[in-house]
């Protein structure tokens, strides 16, 4: 079974359990209110009983809306991003915060508009019961799943230990070989790593490790980043479709050859994918050995010079972003040929594989087009720094800088 299929099945299992647990929570909450209001559990009457009729319990809408709302909150909290791979403390915190949000949402959108309330104190005590049920039942269900998946997660973790005489280049070569397996890769830390806080405890019974494959963004930030990618690429493709149509005609009229040029690049997890651009060079510009473009490159067409100047040749990559091959902001992907050349001098290039490559990033903004190996190495340092400091706020700043680059026409 492929990794992608296993991942989807895990997400489907977590989703199913959450839906069933949410339905159970809502059913128990309705039962509580009905039993209390009907004086069937008199011992709870003074403490929790709300002073209003829960007539909405006879409607099917909350039975559908409540689980749906729960799933939406869980999704944006990043719960389904890495099923079974987060620590217990993260699991409890994620469940607690999600339960608070869900309870408040149910309060304002379902319970608040029930009927007129005469006893505010009992009203809020009733809501507290919903939170206890929500947090308790969901947490128990998640801990059961966590226990079931923990053994598999540990099996899928590859730990690289420092051997006698082992160099950093050899270490990164091993990491580079392991990345396409999509397994969690961890390194046994040295004392410097422990003192600087790079080492983390994955399992309480194991020694602290440095996890190489985890991006620095929190799960909820990664979900927001991907959601932004989908919305931004979709809207941009629609809004810019007239401009892209004009560019397509100009490329066709300027020189013979295809309008769209595709090329294999290396992306997330070190996996190859096809990147798309408007063709800016003459057909068959490269024969055998890949070449970097440079200022005054005779292979670039007349319209190609204009497209490169304002980075308009990159517009077809909006499709790559929508598909999930790329992100709006992320390290620029390279061809395997140049990746191998870079890794001779910078074997840590493989650390970029833990994030999606992007349409723009700090490296391209600071360095621009990379027409020499020195510039490629310089851009790599910016990109590595970006991956170690990823945040939604940093992405926004990079996007603003990119707009400035486009307006100034600093492309090549």
N, C-alpha and C positions, 0 to 999 in steps of 0.2 A: 504494500500500500504506500502510495506517495505521501510525502510530507504534507502537501497542500490538502489532500483528501483527509488525512488524519486530523489536520488542523480544523477543517470545516466540520468534520464529525464531532470534534470536541466542542466547538462553538455551538453546534446544534444541540448537543446534550446539555450544556450549561444553560442555553436559552430555554429548553423544554423544562428543566428543573425549576428555573426562575418563574416561568409562567404558572406552573402547577403550585409552587409555593405562594405566589402572589394571590392566586385564586383561593388558596386555603386561608391566607391571612384575611382576605376580604370576607370570606364566608364566616370565619370565627368572629370577626368584628361585627358583622350583621347579627349573628346569633347572640352575641353578648348584649347588644343593644335591645334586641327583641325580648330576650329573657328578662332583662332588667326592667324594661318598660312594662312588661306584662306581669311584673311582680312574681316571676317564677324563681328568681334567685334573690330573695329578700335581704340576704346578708350583704349583698353588694349595693343595695339601694342607696344607702346614705353616702357611700364613698364615690361611686362612679356613675350612677344613673343620670343620663341627660334628661332634661325637662322638656324634651320635644319629641314629637312623633317622627319616626324614621320612615316616612311614607315612600321615600326614594328607594327603599330596599325592595320594593315590588317592581321596580324598573330594571330592565336588563342592561341599561347603559353603563352604570358603574362597574358591573361585572366584567364588561369588555374594556372600559376605559382605564380602570385601575391597573390591571396587568400590563396593558399597553404603555401606560405612563411609567410603570416600573421599568420595563424593558428600555424605554428611551433614556431614562436616567442612568441605568446601568451601562448602557452603550457609551454615553458621553462621559461617564466616570472611568471608562477604559477597562471595564471588567472583562469584556469578551476579547480583548486584544491578545492576551497571553494566557489562555486557559490553563490553570494548574501550575503556573510558573512564578507566581508571586509568593512572597513570604507571608507567614501567618499574621504578623503585625500589620502588613499592608492590607491583607484580606479583611481583617477586623475593622481597620480604619475606613477602608473603602465602603464596607457594608454599613457602618455607622453613619457616615456622611450621606450616603445614598438614602438611608432610611429617614434621616432628618428631612431631606429634600422631598422625598415622596410623601411623608406625613404632612408637611406644610402644603404641598400641592393638593393632596386630597382634602385638606381642611378648607382651602380657599376655593377650589373648583367643584367640590362635590358636597361636602358637609355643610359649609357656610350658608349655602342657599337652600338648605333643606326646608325648614319652616322657621317661624319666629321663635326666638329663644328667650326664655324667661329666667333661666338660672345659668349665668355665665360660668360660675365655678364648676358646676357639674358638666357643663359643655366642654370645657378644656380638659377636664379629667377624662372624659370620653375619648378625646383625641390622643391623650397620653397612652390609653390602652392600645390604640392603633399603632403607635410607635413601638411599644413593647412587643406586640405581636409581629410587626414588620421586621424589626431588628432581630428578635430572637429566632423566629422560624427561618428567615433567610440565612442567618449566620449558621445555624445548625446544618441546613441543607448544603451550604458552601463548604463547611468544614468536612462533611462526609465526602463530598467530591474531591476536596483537597487531599484527604487521606488516600483516596483511591488513585489519584494522579501523581502523588508525590514520588512513589517508587519509580514510575515511568520517567518523570522529570529528572530524577537523579541518574537514571540509566542513560538519558540523552545528554548529560553534561560531560564534556570531555575536559579533563584536568591536565594541563601541561606542567610538568614539574621541571625545575632547573636541574640539569644533570651536570656533572663535573666537566668543565671545559666547554660548556654550551655557550654560544655567543648569541647576542640579540638578533643578529641576522638569521641564525638558525631557528630561533624562537618564532620570528615573524614568518619564516618560510612554512613552519608547521601550521601556524594560524591561517595562512593563506590557503593551504591545502585543505583545511578543515571547514572553512567558511561555507563552501557550496553544500555541505551536508545539512546545513541549517540547525545543527545541534548547538546547545549552549556551550561556549568555550570559556574556560576559566584558567587563570595562571596562578601558580603557587607564588605568593608574594615574598619579596625580600624585605629586610628590616626597613629600608627607606620607604617602601610602599605602605607598610603598616603605619609608620609614623606620620605619613602625609595623608592618611585616611583613604587611600585608594582601595585597600582590601575591604571586603564585605563578607559577612557571614551568610552563606546560602542555606545551610542546614545546621541546627544547633549541635549536632554530634560531629560535625566536620570542622576542619581548620578554616580560618578566613581565606577567601580567594579574591582575585581580581577578575571580574566578569568582563570579557572583551566584547561580547556580542550585544550587550544591552545599551540602547541609546540613552543619552543623559536626560532626555525629556521624560516627565511623568507620563503614565499611560493616558490620562485624560488630555494632556497636551498633544500627544501623538494622534489621538482621535480627533481633536479639534483641528489639528494640522491637516489631516487627511480629509476631513469634511470641508475645510477651506479649499483644498486642492480641487476637490470634485466640483464645488460650487463655482470657484473662480474660473476653472478651465471650461466648464460648460457655458457659463455666461459669456466669457471672452470669445469662445468659438461662435456663438450666436451673434454677438455684437460686431465682431471683426470679420464675419463671413464676407461682406461686400469687399472689404480691403483685401482679404485673402484671394478672392476671385479675381480682382484686378491684378494682383501680383502673379497669380497663376498664368494669366494671359500674357503679361509682360515677359515672364520667364520663357514661355513657349515661343513668343515672337523674337526674342533676343538671340537665341541660339538653338540649334537642334539638340534634342535629348529629352529625357523625362522631366516633368515639372517638379515632382517630389523625389528627393534623393534619400535613400535609406542606407543605414550603416550599422553594423553590429557594435554595440558598446557593452561595457561591463557595469552592472548595477548592483542592486540590493542583494546581499548574501553572495556576491561574486558571480551572480548569474548573468549570462549574456541576454541582451534584448535588442530589438531593432529600433533605432532612433530615426526620426523623420525631420527633414528640412526642405525648404525650397532650394532647388539646385542653384548654386552660385558659381559653379565652375563649368568648364566645357565638359562634354561627355567623355568618359574614360580618362579623366584627369590623372588618375593613378593606375599604373599598370600592375606592377608586382609589389614593390615596397611602398608602404604608406609614407606620405610626406606631410609635414606641417606647412600650413599656408603662411606666407610672409608678405611684408609690405612690397608692393610692386609685382606680386605674383601674376605671371602672364596667364595662368590657368583660369583666373577669375574673370567672369563675363562683365559686360558693361552694367547690366542691371544688378549683377551680383555684388559689385562694389557698393552700390547704394543700399542694397538689402543688408549687407554686412555692417555698413556704417551705422545703421540704426537698429541692428539686430533683428530685422524683420524676417530674415531667413529662418529664425527659430520658431516662428508661429505654429507650424505643424506639430511641434512638440506638445502643444496643448492636448493633442490626442493621446500622447504618451502619458501625460499627467492624469487624464481622465481614466485611462486603462489601469493605472497604478504602477506603471514602470518607473515613473518619475514623480517628483514633487515640484511645487512652484519654487521653493527654496531648498537647496541642497547642493552638495559638491557636484561639479560638472563631471559627467561620465567620460571615460576614455576608452579607446580601442585596446584590445588585448596586446597588440604589438607595442604600444607606448606604455601600457601598464608594466609590461616586463622590463622595458628599458628604465622606467622610473624606479622600479623595485631594486634594481642593481645598486642605486645610490640611496634609495629611501625604502627599505624593506617594509616599513610600517604603513605603506600605502593601503594595505589590506584593511586597516582600521576604518576606512571609509565605507566598507561594505555593510556596516551595521545600520546605515541610513539610506533612504532612497536618494539617488542622484537628483539634481534639480535643474530647473531652467536658469536659475541665477543663484549666486551664493556670494559669500564674502570674498572668496578667491578671485572669481571673474571680475567683481566690482573693483577690487584693488589692483589687480594685475592686468586685466583685459585679456585680449587674445594671446594665447601662448604659442609663439612661433619659434621658441628655442627651448632646449631642455632646462636651462637655468630658470626660465619663466615658469615652466611646468612644476619644477621643484618649489619655487617661491609660492605658486598658487596652492600647492599641496599643503604647505605650512599653514596658510590661511584656512584651508578647508578642514584640516585636522583640528585647528583651534575652534572652528565653528562646531564640529561634531562634539567637542568636549564642553561646549557652552551653549548648546541648543536651548532655545526657548521661543515662545510665541512672540515675545517682545523683540528679541533679536531678529526674527524673521521679518517683522514689520519694518525694522530699521533698514535691513538689507533691501527690502522692496522699495523703500523710499530712495535709497542710494541708487538703485537700479534705474528708477525713473529719471534721475538726474543724468545718468550715463546715456540713456536713450535720447533725452532731449539734446544733450551736447553732441550727440553723434560721434562717440568715442570708439565705435566698433572699427574692425579692420577686415 
